[in-house]
Every structure is written in C-alpha cells, then in structure tokens.
Amino acid sequence: MNEIELSNLSLSILEIIAQQRDIHILLVKGQLQEMNKITGQTLEDSDFNNSIYELEQKGLIKELETKPKSYIITSKGKSAI
C-alpha cells in the first residue's frame, strides 16, 4: 500500500510523468490544464509548482541534468502510484 501521502494534483502529475520516458514540465502542465477544462476546475501555478517541488523532495521524480525542466519518475515514484 502507498505509504506516501500525496495530494490529488501530485498524484496526477506523477501519473503523467510515469507515462513518458521523460517529459518537459510544460507538457505536464498542459495535460493537467486539459483535464481541468473537462472537470471545470482551475490549475493554480503555485499549486502546480508546490506539487512538483514536493514530488522532487520526496524523491518520486527527478529533473534530468541533460534536459532542464524535464522530469523522469524514480523507482520510488513508480512504487507510489
């Protein structure tokens, strides 16, 4: 069972990153904005940035050194979803 507590937004970000080999942060944000159009919700920049920071701090995603602002999921992140 998932022992790491994550917000719905953080889980959504984690799942989007997990679907790609590596993905630029703007593509993640774009996918979330499209999902939010369907649900009628808004995506606040601060909430998005805080979730990315939280996922990095917990070691669930990692920014690629060779591609700034592009992320991959870590093995710890894979086990969290």
C-alpha positions in Angstrom: 0.0 0.0 0.0 1.1 3.6 -0.7 2.7 5.0 2.5 3.5 8.3 0.9 0.6 10.8 1.2 0.1 12.9 -1.9 -2.5 15.4 -3.0 -4.7 14.5 -6.0 -2.7 17.1 -8.0 0.6 15.5 -7.1 -0.7 12.0 -7.9 -1.9 13.3 -11.3 1.5 14.8 -12.0 3.2 11.6 -11.0 1.0 9.5 -13.3 1.6 11.8 -16.3 5.4 11.7 -15.8 5.2 7.9 -15.3 3.5 7.5 -18.8 6.5 9.1 -20.5 10.2 8.3 -20.7 10.9 11.9 -19.9 8.6 14.9 -20.1 9.1 18.6 -20.1 7.3 20.4 -17.2 5.2 22.5 -19.7 3.8 19.3 -21.3 2.8 18.0 -17.8 1.1 21.4 -17.1 -0.7 21.4 -20.4 -2.1 17.9 -19.9 -3.4 18.9 -16.4 -4.9 22.1 -17.9 -6.7 20.0 -20.5 -8.0 17.6 -17.8 -9.2 20.6 -15.7 -11.2 22.0 -18.7 -13.2 18.8 -18.7 -13.8 18.9 -14.9 -14.3 22.7 -14.8 -11.5 23.1 -12.2 -8.7 25.6 -12.4 -5.0 24.9 -12.1 -3.1 27.5 -10.0 0.5 28.0 -10.8 1.5 28.0 -7.2 -0.3 24.7 -6.5 1.4 23.1 -9.6 4.9 24.4 -8.6 4.4 23.3 -5.0 3.4 19.8 -6.2 6.5 19.5 -8.4 8.7 20.6 -5.5 7.0 18.1 -3.2 7.5 15.3 -5.6 11.2 16.1 -6.0 11.8 16.5 -2.3 10.2 13.1 -1.7 12.4 11.5 -4.3 9.5 10.5 -6.5 10.6 12.4 -9.6 13.9 13.7 -10.8 14.9 16.6 -13.1 17.2 15.4 -15.9 20.6 17.1 -15.9 20.8 16.9 -19.7 17.3 18.4 -20.3 16.4 21.2 -17.9 12.8 21.3 -16.8 12.3 17.7 -18.0 11.5 15.0 -15.4 11.5 11.3 -15.0 9.8 9.1 -12.4 12.1 7.4 -10.0 11.7 3.8 -8.8 10.4 5.2 -5.6 7.9 7.2 -7.6 6.8 4.1 -9.5 6.0 2.3 -6.3 4.0 5.2 -5.0 1.4 5.0 -7.8 
